Amino acid sequence: MKQTTVFLWNYIFNHRVSPLRHIPDITVRHLILQILGWMWGIAFSLSIGSYFVFGVTLVGHSLLIAAAAITVATYTAAAKSPDVFTHALGRRSDGEHI
């Protein structure tokens, strides 16, 4: 049972195992997985009939996804061009104020 559960989990959520692995661009894979997740979340919420919970869940998930996207963008910017952060603060790389 454990092996079946792990296999099914990976088949659905692991982009290296699921059929989404055939999409060459990893960002498109992620987008498709997000869209499918939203679709299933909406389907389950509507099938339960709880529109209030659906609205709260939609807002909550939107905030979490936005926070994750901002974090990834910040980390990417820090890795590619760290000077953006120091120039925005009005500081030079040697620690002195401009």
Biopython code that builds the backbone (N, CA, C, O; Angstrom):
import numpy as np
from Bio.PDB.StructureBuilder import StructureBuilder

atoms = [
    (1, "MET", "N", (0.828, -1.185, 0.000)),
    (1, "MET", "CA", (0.000, 0.000, 0.000)),
    (1, "MET", "C", (0.880, 1.260, 0.000)),
    (1, "MET", "O", (0.587, 2.240, -0.686)),
    (2, "LYS", "N", (1.971, 1.209, 0.790)),
    (2, "LYS", "CA", (2.864, 2.363, 0.865)),
    (2, "LYS", "C", (3.505, 2.634, -0.491)),
    (2, "LYS", "O", (3.586, 3.786, -0.918)),
    (3, "GLN", "N", (3.961, 1.586, -1.173)),
    (3, "GLN", "CA", (4.581, 1.752, -2.485)),
    (3, "GLN", "C", (3.590, 2.321, -3.495)),
    (3, "GLN", "O", (3.949, 3.169, -4.312)),
    (4, "THR", "N", (2.363, 1.861, -3.441)),
    (4, "THR", "CA", (1.331, 2.368, -4.344)),
    (4, "THR", "C", (1.068, 3.841, -4.083)),
    (4, "THR", "O", (0.941, 4.625, -5.023)),
    (5, "THR", "N", (0.986, 4.221, -2.817)),
    (5, "THR", "CA", (0.750, 5.618, -2.452)),
    (5, "THR", "C", (1.899, 6.501, -2.926)),
    (5, "THR", "O", (1.666, 7.570, -3.490)),
    (6, "VAL", "N", (3.136, 6.062, -2.701)),
    (6, "VAL", "CA", (4.307, 6.836, -3.137)),
    (6, "VAL", "C", (4.329, 6.948, -4.655)),
    (6, "VAL", "O", (4.603, 8.022, -5.192)),
    (7, "PHE", "N", (4.042, 5.846, -5.354)),
    (7, "PHE", "CA", (4.018, 5.881, -6.820)),
    (7, "PHE", "C", (2.971, 6.866, -7.328)),
    (7, "PHE", "O", (3.258, 7.685, -8.202)),
    (8, "LEU", "N", (1.758, 6.791, -6.784)),
    (8, "LEU", "CA", (0.690, 7.691, -7.234)),
    (8, "LEU", "C", (1.020, 9.146, -6.928)),
    (8, "LEU", "O", (0.763, 10.030, -7.745)),
    (9, "TRP", "N", (1.592, 9.395, -5.749)),
    (9, "TRP", "CA", (1.984, 10.764, -5.394)),
    (9, "TRP", "C", (3.001, 11.301, -6.397)),
    (9, "TRP", "O", (2.843, 12.404, -6.919)),
    (10, "ASN", "N", (4.036, 10.523, -6.662)),
    (10, "ASN", "CA", (5.063, 10.948, -7.614)),
    (10, "ASN", "C", (4.499, 11.084, -9.027)),
    (10, "ASN", "O", (4.876, 12.002, -9.755)),
    (11, "TYR", "N", (3.617, 10.195, -9.414)),
    (11, "TYR", "CA", (3.034, 10.251, -10.753)),
    (11, "TYR", "C", (2.237, 11.532, -10.964)),
    (11, "TYR", "O", (2.181, 12.061, -12.074)),
    (12, "ILE", "N", (1.626, 12.024, -9.898)),
    (12, "ILE", "CA", (0.822, 13.235, -10.009)),
    (12, "ILE", "C", (1.656, 14.487, -9.767)),
    (12, "ILE", "O", (1.535, 15.450, -10.525)),
    (13, "PHE", "N", (2.499, 14.505, -8.736)),
    (13, "PHE", "CA", (3.138, 15.748, -8.285)),
    (13, "PHE", "C", (4.617, 15.901, -8.653)),
    (13, "PHE", "O", (5.162, 16.995, -8.507)),
    (14, "ASN", "N", (5.271, 14.865, -9.115)),
    (14, "ASN", "CA", (6.684, 14.966, -9.459)),
    (14, "ASN", "C", (6.817, 15.170, -10.964)),
    (14, "ASN", "O", (6.473, 14.284, -11.746)),
    (15, "HIS", "N", (7.307, 16.318, -11.364)),
    (15, "HIS", "CA", (7.361, 16.652, -12.791)),
    (15, "HIS", "C", (8.372, 15.784, -13.541)),
    (15, "HIS", "O", (8.350, 15.742, -14.771)),
    (16, "ARG", "N", (9.246, 15.100, -12.831)),
    (16, "ARG", "CA", (10.198, 14.205, -13.505)),
    (16, "ARG", "C", (9.611, 12.813, -13.751)),
    (16, "ARG", "O", (10.165, 12.037, -14.530)),
    (17, "VAL", "N", (8.489, 12.493, -13.091)),
    (17, "VAL", "CA", (7.871, 11.178, -13.211)),
    (17, "VAL", "C", (6.565, 11.254, -13.994)),
    (17, "VAL", "O", (6.256, 10.353, -14.774)),
    (18, "SER", "N", (5.806, 12.314, -13.791)),
    (18, "SER", "CA", (4.491, 12.434, -14.419)),
    (18, "SER", "C", (4.621, 12.627, -15.936)),
    (18, "SER", "O", (5.718, 12.890, -16.431)),
    (19, "PRO", "N", (3.536, 12.502, -16.661)),
    (19, "PRO", "CA", (3.575, 12.750, -18.101)),
    (19, "PRO", "C", (3.987, 14.181, -18.459)),
    (19, "PRO", "O", (4.319, 14.459, -19.612)),
    (20, "LEU", "N", (3.968, 15.082, -17.485)),
    (20, "LEU", "CA", (4.423, 16.446, -17.750)),
    (20, "LEU", "C", (5.919, 16.484, -18.060)),
    (20, "LEU", "O", (6.413, 17.492, -18.564)),
    (21, "ARG", "N", (6.640, 15.415, -17.774)),
    (21, "ARG", "CA", (8.087, 15.378, -18.037)),
    (21, "ARG", "C", (8.394, 15.538, -19.521)),
    (21, "ARG", "O", (9.518, 15.884, -19.887)),
    (22, "HIS", "N", (7.414, 15.293, -20.372)),
    (22, "HIS", "CA", (7.619, 15.407, -21.813)),
    (22, "HIS", "C", (7.592, 16.853, -22.298)),
    (22, "HIS", "O", (7.987, 17.131, -23.430)),
    (23, "ILE", "N", (7.129, 17.775, -21.456)),
    (23, "ILE", "CA", (7.152, 19.200, -21.802)),
    (23, "ILE", "C", (8.565, 19.697, -21.526)),
    (23, "ILE", "O", (9.021, 19.632, -20.385)),
    (24, "PRO", "N", (9.274, 20.195, -22.551)),
    (24, "PRO", "CA", (10.694, 20.531, -22.367)),
    (24, "PRO", "C", (10.951, 21.718, -21.433)),
    (24, "PRO", "O", (11.967, 21.731, -20.739)),
    (25, "ASP", "N", (10.076, 22.694, -21.399)),
    (25, "ASP", "CA", (10.291, 23.888, -20.578)),
    (25, "ASP", "C", (9.732, 23.660, -19.177)),
    (25, "ASP", "O", (8.534, 23.429, -19.009)),
    (26, "ILE", "N", (10.609, 23.726, -18.167)),
    (26, "ILE", "CA", (10.195, 23.440, -16.791)),
    (26, "ILE", "C", (9.194, 24.470, -16.266)),
    (26, "ILE", "O", (8.348, 24.138, -15.436)),
    (27, "THR", "N", (9.280, 25.713, -16.738)),
    (27, "THR", "CA", (8.319, 26.725, -16.273)),
    (27, "THR", "C", (6.921, 26.433, -16.804)),
    (27, "THR", "O", (5.929, 26.661, -16.111)),
    (28, "VAL", "N", (6.842, 25.931, -18.024)),
    (28, "VAL", "CA", (5.537, 25.554, -18.576)),
    (28, "VAL", "C", (4.984, 24.353, -17.813)),
    (28, "VAL", "O", (3.789, 24.282, -17.529)),
    (29, "ARG", "N", (5.871, 23.407, -17.482)),
    (29, "ARG", "CA", (5.439, 22.266, -16.664)),
    (29, "ARG", "C", (4.823, 22.747, -15.349)),
    (29, "ARG", "O", (3.756, 22.288, -14.942)),
    (30, "HIS", "N", (5.520, 23.684, -14.692)),
    (30, "HIS", "CA", (5.034, 24.206, -13.416)),
    (30, "HIS", "C", (3.691, 24.906, -13.599)),
    (30, "HIS", "O", (2.779, 24.728, -12.792)),
    (31, "LEU", "N", (3.570, 25.697, -14.653)),
    (31, "LEU", "CA", (2.311, 26.391, -14.918)),
    (31, "LEU", "C", (1.166, 25.408, -15.111)),
    (31, "LEU", "O", (0.089, 25.591, -14.544)),
    (32, "ILE", "N", (1.390, 24.371, -15.901)),
    (32, "ILE", "CA", (0.349, 23.371, -16.139)),
    (32, "ILE", "C", (-0.029, 22.674, -14.842)),
    (32, "ILE", "O", (-1.211, 22.435, -14.591)),
    (33, "LEU", "N", (0.958, 22.343, -14.012)),
    (33, "LEU", "CA", (0.668, 21.696, -12.734)),
    (33, "LEU", "C", (-0.128, 22.628, -11.827)),
    (33, "LEU", "O", (-1.036, 22.180, -11.126)),
    (34, "GLN", "N", (0.203, 23.927, -11.830)),
    (34, "GLN", "CA", (-0.563, 24.895, -11.035)),
    (34, "GLN", "C", (-2.005, 24.992, -11.526)),
    (34, "GLN", "O", (-2.935, 25.020, -10.721)),
    (35, "ILE", "N", (-2.189, 25.042, -12.834)),
    (35, "ILE", "CA", (-3.544, 25.130, -13.405)),
    (35, "ILE", "C", (-4.349, 23.888, -13.035)),
    (35, "ILE", "O", (-5.517, 23.988, -12.662)),
    (36, "LEU", "N", (-3.722, 22.720, -13.140)),
    (36, "LEU", "CA", (-4.426, 21.495, -12.747)),
    (36, "LEU", "C", (-4.770, 21.507, -11.264)),
    (36, "LEU", "O", (-5.852, 21.071, -10.874)),
    (37, "GLY", "N", (-3.857, 22.004, -10.438)),
    (37, "GLY", "CA", (-4.134, 22.099, -9.003)),
    (37, "GLY", "C", (-5.313, 23.006, -8.708)),
    (37, "GLY", "O", (-6.182, 22.676, -7.900)),
    (38, "TRP", "N", (-5.333, 24.164, -9.378)),
    (38, "TRP", "CA", (-6.471, 25.081, -9.201)),
    (38, "TRP", "C", (-7.768, 24.417, -9.675)),
    (38, "TRP", "O", (-8.803, 24.529, -9.017)),
    (39, "MET", "N", (-7.709, 23.732, -10.806)),
    (39, "MET", "CA", (-8.904, 23.081, -11.330)),
    (39, "MET", "C", (-9.458, 22.074, -10.326)),
    (39, "MET", "O", (-10.661, 22.057, -10.061)),
    (40, "TRP", "N", (-8.575, 21.224, -9.759)),
    (40, "TRP", "CA", (-9.031, 20.238, -8.796)),
    (40, "TRP", "C", (-9.526, 20.887, -7.506)),
    (40, "TRP", "O", (-10.511, 20.436, -6.922)),
    (41, "GLY", "N", (-8.856, 21.930, -7.068)),
    (41, "GLY", "CA", (-9.324, 22.648, -5.883)),
    (41, "GLY", "C", (-10.711, 23.242, -6.085)),
    (41, "GLY", "O", (-11.559, 23.170, -5.196)),
    (42, "ILE", "N", (-10.937, 23.823, -7.243)),
    (42, "ILE", "CA", (-12.242, 24.395, -7.569)),
    (42, "ILE", "C", (-13.292, 23.294, -7.662)),
    (42, "ILE", "O", (-14.401, 23.434, -7.145)),
    (43, "ALA", "N", (-12.931, 22.195, -8.327)),
    (43, "ALA", "CA", (-13.893, 21.095, -8.481)),
    (43, "ALA", "C", (-14.317, 20.532, -7.130)),
    (43, "ALA", "O", (-15.503, 20.304, -6.893)),
    (44, "PHE", "N", (-13.341, 20.304, -6.238)),
    (44, "PHE", "CA", (-13.689, 19.775, -4.918)),
    (44, "PHE", "C", (-14.497, 20.781, -4.104)),
    (44, "PHE", "O", (-15.458, 20.405, -3.433)),
    (45, "SER", "N", (-14.118, 22.046, -4.158)),
    (45, "SER", "CA", (-14.850, 23.057, -3.385)),
    (45, "SER", "C", (-16.286, 23.182, -3.866)),
    (45, "SER", "O", (-17.215, 23.260, -3.062)),
    (46, "LEU", "N", (-16.461, 23.201, -5.175)),
    (46, "LEU", "CA", (-17.813, 23.324, -5.709)),
    (46, "LEU", "C", (-18.631, 22.061, -5.464)),
    (46, "LEU", "O", (-19.838, 22.136, -5.233)),
    (47, "SER", "N", (-17.983, 20.910, -5.513)),
    (47, "SER", "CA", (-18.740, 19.676, -5.277)),
    (47, "SER", "C", (-19.204, 19.577, -3.835)),
    (47, "SER", "O", (-20.249, 18.987, -3.559)),
    (48, "ILE", "N", (-18.453, 20.139, -2.928)),
    (48, "ILE", "CA", (-18.874, 20.159, -1.532)),
    (48, "ILE", "C", (-20.011, 21.156, -1.351)),
    (48, "ILE", "O", (-20.863, 20.991, -0.478)),
    (49, "GLY", "N", (-20.015, 22.188, -2.184)),
    (49, "GLY", "CA", (-21.087, 23.165, -2.119)),
    (49, "GLY", "C", (-20.808, 24.298, -1.156)),
    (49, "GLY", "O", (-21.714, 25.064, -0.828)),
    (50, "SER", "N", (-19.591, 24.420, -0.703)),
    (50, "SER", "CA", (-19.259, 25.456, 0.252)),
    (50, "SER", "C", (-18.575, 26.615, -0.471)),
    (50, "SER", "O", (-17.352, 26.634, -0.609)),
    (51, "TYR", "N", (-19.356, 27.560, -0.922)),
    (51, "TYR", "CA", (-18.805, 28.685, -1.671)),
    (51, "TYR", "C", (-17.991, 29.615, -0.777)),
    (51, "TYR", "O", (-17.041, 30.241, -1.246)),
    (52, "PHE", "N", (-18.345, 29.713, 0.491)),
    (52, "PHE", "CA", (-17.591, 30.550, 1.412)),
    (52, "PHE", "C", (-16.179, 30.007, 1.581)),
    (52, "PHE", "O", (-15.205, 30.755, 1.497)),
    (53, "VAL", "N", (-16.073, 28.721, 1.816)),
    (53, "VAL", "CA", (-14.770, 28.089, 1.986)),
    (53, "VAL", "C", (-13.963, 28.213, 0.695)),
    (53, "VAL", "O", (-12.749, 28.414, 0.731)),
    (54, "PHE", "N", (-14.642, 28.094, -0.441)),
    (54, "PHE", "CA", (-13.964, 28.232, -1.726)),
    (54, "PHE", "C", (-13.326, 29.610, -1.852)),
    (54, "PHE", "O", (-12.178, 29.718, -2.284)),
    (55, "GLY", "N", (-14.047, 30.657, -1.486)),
    (55, "GLY", "CA", (-13.514, 32.020, -1.581)),
    (55, "GLY", "C", (-12.331, 32.242, -0.657)),
    (55, "GLY", "O", (-11.324, 32.828, -1.056)),
    (56, "VAL", "N", (-12.449, 31.778, 0.569)),
    (56, "VAL", "CA", (-11.357, 31.923, 1.534)),
    (56, "VAL", "C", (-10.136, 31.129, 1.061)),
    (56, "VAL", "O", (-9.009, 31.619, 1.139)),
    (57, "THR", "N", (-10.353, 29.927, 0.581)),
    (57, "THR", "CA", (-9.264, 29.099, 0.088)),
    (57, "THR", "C", (-8.602, 29.735, -1.128)),
    (57, "THR", "O", (-7.377, 29.705, -1.252)),
    (58, "LEU", "N", (-9.389, 30.302, -2.017)),
    (58, "LEU", "CA", (-8.849, 30.950, -3.213)),
    (58, "LEU", "C", (-7.938, 32.116, -2.832)),
    (58, "LEU", "O", (-6.839, 32.251, -3.370)),
    (59, "VAL", "N", (-8.389, 32.944, -1.916)),
    (59, "VAL", "CA", (-7.585, 34.086, -1.473)),
    (59, "VAL", "C", (-6.327, 33.602, -0.748)),
    (59, "VAL", "O", (-5.234, 34.110, -0.996)),
    (60, "GLY", "N", (-6.479, 32.630, 0.138)),
    (60, "GLY", "CA", (-5.342, 32.109, 0.881)),
    (60, "GLY", "C", (-4.290, 31.493, -0.023)),
    (60, "GLY", "O", (-3.098, 31.749, 0.144)),
    (61, "HIS", "N", (-4.718, 30.692, -0.970)),
    (61, "HIS", "CA", (-3.765, 30.083, -1.897)),
    (61, "HIS", "C", (-3.116, 31.138, -2.797)),
    (61, "HIS", "O", (-1.933, 31.031, -3.120)),
    (62, "SER", "N", (-3.872, 32.141, -3.198)),
    (62, "SER", "CA", (-3.294, 33.214, -4.018)),
    (62, "SER", "C", (-2.185, 33.934, -3.262)),
    (62, "SER", "O", (-1.141, 34.248, -3.835)),
    (63, "LEU", "N", (-2.408, 34.195, -1.982)),
    (63, "LEU", "CA", (-1.378, 34.848, -1.175)),
    (63, "LEU", "C", (-0.133, 33.976, -1.035)),
    (63, "LEU", "O", (0.989, 34.471, -1.137)),
    (64, "LEU", "N", (-0.330, 32.684, -0.804)),
    (64, "LEU", "CA", (0.812, 31.782, -0.678)),
    (64, "LEU", "C", (1.591, 31.663, -1.984)),
    (64, "LEU", "O", (2.822, 31.669, -1.971)),
    (65, "ILE", "N", (0.890, 31.555, -3.106)),
    (65, "ILE", "CA", (1.563, 31.463, -4.401)),
    (65, "ILE", "C", (2.291, 32.760, -4.714)),
    (65, "ILE", "O", (3.404, 32.731, -5.240)),
    (66, "ALA", "N", (1.676, 33.909, -4.398)),
    (66, "ALA", "CA", (2.337, 35.199, -4.625)),
    (66, "ALA", "C", (3.597, 35.312, -3.770)),
    (66, "ALA", "O", (4.630, 35.786, -4.244)),
    (67, "ALA", "N", (3.515, 34.884, -2.526)),
    (67, "ALA", "CA", (4.691, 34.934, -1.647)),
    (67, "ALA", "C", (5.809, 34.040, -2.183)),
    (67, "ALA", "O", (6.978, 34.425, -2.159)),
    (68, "ALA", "N", (5.459, 32.868, -2.659)),
    (68, "ALA", "CA", (6.466, 31.969, -3.231)),
    (68, "ALA", "C", (7.085, 32.573, -4.486)),
    (68, "ALA", "O", (8.298, 32.489, -4.678)),
    (69, "ALA", "N", (6.262, 33.182, -5.344)),
    (69, "ALA", "CA", (6.769, 33.798, -6.572)),
    (69, "ALA", "C", (7.701, 34.967, -6.263)),
    (69, "ALA", "O", (8.731, 35.128, -6.919)),
    (70, "ILE", "N", (7.351, 35.776, -5.275)),
    (70, "ILE", "CA", (8.201, 36.908, -4.891)),
    (70, "ILE", "C", (9.529, 36.396, -4.322)),
    (70, "ILE", "O", (10.585, 36.967, -4.596)),
    (71, "THR", "N", (9.471, 35.333, -3.541)),
    (71, "THR", "CA", (10.693, 34.753, -2.984)),
    (71, "THR", "C", (11.601, 34.232, -4.087)),
    (71, "THR", "O", (12.805, 34.485, -4.064)),
    (72, "VAL", "N", (11.047, 33.514, -5.045)),
    (72, "VAL", "CA", (11.845, 32.989, -6.156)),
    (72, "VAL", "C", (12.439, 34.136, -6.967)),
    (72, "VAL", "O", (13.610, 34.080, -7.342)),
    (73, "ALA", "N", (11.656, 35.170, -7.242)),
    (73, "ALA", "CA", (12.159, 36.320, -7.997)),
    (73, "ALA", "C", (13.279, 37.025, -7.242)),
    (73, "ALA", "O", (14.264, 37.445, -7.850)),
    (74, "THR", "N", (13.141, 37.159, -5.935)),
    (74, "THR", "CA", (14.170, 37.797, -5.124)),
    (74, "THR", "C", (15.455, 36.976, -5.122)),
    (74, "THR", "O", (16.542, 37.526, -5.292)),
    (75, "TYR", "N", (15.338, 35.666, -4.931)),
    (75, "TYR", "CA", (16.515, 34.804, -4.943)),
    (75, "TYR", "C", (17.192, 34.821, -6.308)),
    (75, "TYR", "O", (18.420, 34.846, -6.390)),
    (76, "THR", "N", (16.408, 34.807, -7.374)),
    (76, "THR", "CA", (16.970, 34.835, -8.723)),
    (76, "THR", "C", (17.701, 36.144, -8.965)),
    (76, "THR", "O", (18.806, 36.150, -9.508)),
    (77, "ALA", "N", (17.089, 37.254, -8.564)),
    (77, "ALA", "CA", (17.742, 38.558, -8.737)),
    (77, "ALA", "C", (19.006, 38.640, -7.899)),
    (77, "ALA", "O", (20.005, 39.200, -8.351)),
    (78, "ALA", "N", (18.987, 38.098, -6.698)),
    (78, "ALA", "CA", (20.173, 38.130, -5.836)),
    (78, "ALA", "C", (21.309, 37.305, -6.435)),
    (78, "ALA", "O", (22.478, 37.669, -6.304)),
    (79, "ALA", "N", (20.973, 36.206, -7.086)),
    (79, "ALA", "CA", (22.002, 35.361, -7.684)),
    (79, "ALA", "C", (22.575, 35.966, -8.962)),
    (79, "ALA", "O", (23.774, 35.864, -9.223)),
    (80, "LYS", "N", (21.709, 36.597, -9.759)),
    (80, "LYS", "CA", (22.151, 37.108, -11.059)),
    (80, "LYS", "C", (22.748, 38.505, -10.989)),
    (80, "LYS", "O", (23.744, 38.784, -11.655)),
    (81, "SER", "N", (22.155, 39.385, -10.193)),
    (81, "SER", "CA", (22.662, 40.758, -10.098)),
    (81, "SER", "C", (22.464, 41.299, -8.685)),
    (81, "SER", "O", (21.519, 42.050, -8.439)),
    (82, "PRO", "N", (23.331, 40.932, -7.765)),
    (82, "PRO", "CA", (23.177, 41.340, -6.369)),
    (82, "PRO", "C", (23.325, 42.844, -6.156)),
    (82, "PRO", "O", (22.876, 43.368, -5.137)),
    (83, "ASP", "N", (23.950, 43.548, -7.110)),
    (83, "ASP", "CA", (24.116, 45.001, -6.965)),
    (83, "ASP", "C", (22.791, 45.745, -6.969)),
    (83, "ASP", "O", (22.716, 46.869, -6.474)),
    (84, "VAL", "N", (21.748, 45.141, -7.518)),
    (84, "VAL", "CA", (20.434, 45.789, -7.547)),
    (84, "VAL", "C", (19.982, 46.136, -6.131)),
    (84, "VAL", "O", (19.378, 47.184, -5.904)),
    (85, "PHE", "N", (20.274, 45.264, -5.195)),
    (85, "PHE", "CA", (19.818, 45.475, -3.828)),
    (85, "PHE", "C", (20.622, 46.564, -3.122)),
    (85, "PHE", "O", (20.059, 47.343, -2.353)),
    (86, "THR", "N", (21.907, 46.629, -3.366)),
    (86, "THR", "CA", (22.719, 47.643, -2.696)),
    (86, "THR", "C", (22.492, 49.021, -3.287)),
    (86, "THR", "O", (22.495, 50.012, -2.556)),
    (87, "HIS", "N", (22.294, 49.107, -4.604)),
    (87, "HIS", "CA", (22.025, 50.406, -5.228)),
    (87, "HIS", "C", (20.669, 50.961, -4.791)),
    (87, "HIS", "O", (20.509, 52.174, -4.653)),
    (88, "ALA", "N", (19.711, 50.090, -4.577)),
    (88, "ALA", "CA", (18.383, 50.542, -4.150)),
    (88, "ALA", "C", (18.426, 51.145, -2.753)),
    (88, "ALA", "O", (17.583, 51.976, -2.415)),
    (89, "LEU", "N", (19.400, 50.739, -1.933)),
    (89, "LEU", "CA", (19.523, 51.266, -0.575)),
    (89, "LEU", "C", (20.406, 52.506, -0.508)),
    (89, "LEU", "O", (20.561, 53.115, 0.551)),
    (90, "GLY", "N", (20.985, 52.874, -1.656)),
    (90, "GLY", "CA", (21.865, 54.035, -1.676)),
    (90, "GLY", "C", (23.215, 53.755, -1.046)),
    (90, "GLY", "O", (23.829, 54.658, -0.477)),
    (91, "ARG", "N", (23.690, 52.519, -1.137)),
    (91, "ARG", "CA", (24.966, 52.114, -0.563)),
    (91, "ARG", "C", (25.903, 51.635, -1.670)),
    (91, "ARG", "O", (25.469, 51.119, -2.700)),
    (92, "ARG", "N", (27.172, 51.819, -1.430)),
    (92, "ARG", "CA", (28.176, 51.278, -2.327)),
    (92, "ARG", "C", (28.565, 49.890, -1.863)),
    (92, "ARG", "O", (28.228, 49.490, -0.749)),
    (93, "SER", "N", (29.268, 49.156, -2.700)),
    (93, "SER", "CA", (29.653, 47.798, -2.343)),
    (93, "SER", "C", (30.624, 47.741, -1.176)),
    (93, "SER", "O", (30.727, 46.706, -0.517)),
    (94, "ASP", "N", (31.349, 48.845, -0.899)),
    (94, "ASP", "CA", (32.287, 48.847, 0.220)),
    (94, "ASP", "C", (31.622, 49.180, 1.549)),
    (94, "ASP", "O", (32.296, 49.263, 2.576)),
    (95, "GLY", "N", (30.296, 49.373, 1.537)),
    (95, "GLY", "CA", (29.553, 49.618, 2.772)),
    (95, "GLY", "C", (29.332, 51.088, 3.084)),
    (95, "GLY", "O", (28.586, 51.406, 4.010)),
    (96, "GLU", "N", (29.958, 51.997, 2.339)),
    (96, "GLU", "CA", (29.800, 53.438, 2.565)),
    (96, "GLU", "C", (28.491, 53.931, 1.948)),
    (96, "GLU", "O", (28.001, 53.372, 0.966)),
    (97, "HIS", "N", (27.939, 54.981, 2.541)),
    (97, "HIS", "CA", (26.742, 55.604, 1.981)),
    (97, "HIS", "C", (27.123, 56.466, 0.778)),
    (97, "HIS", "O", (28.217, 57.029, 0.726)),
    (98, "ILE", "N", (26.223, 56.559, -0.170)),
    (98, "ILE", "CA", (26.460, 57.393, -1.350)),
    (98, "ILE", "C", (26.106, 58.834, -1.041)),
    (98, "ILE", "O", (26.234, 59.701, -1.905)),
]
sb = StructureBuilder()
sb.init_structure("model")
sb.init_model(0)
sb.init_chain("A")
sb.init_seg("    ")
for serial, (resi, resn, name, xyz) in enumerate(atoms, 1):
    if name == "N":
        sb.init_residue(resn, " ", resi, " ")
    sb.init_atom(name, np.array(xyz, "f"), 0.0, 1.0, " ", f" {name:<3s}", serial, name[0])
structure = sb.get_structure()
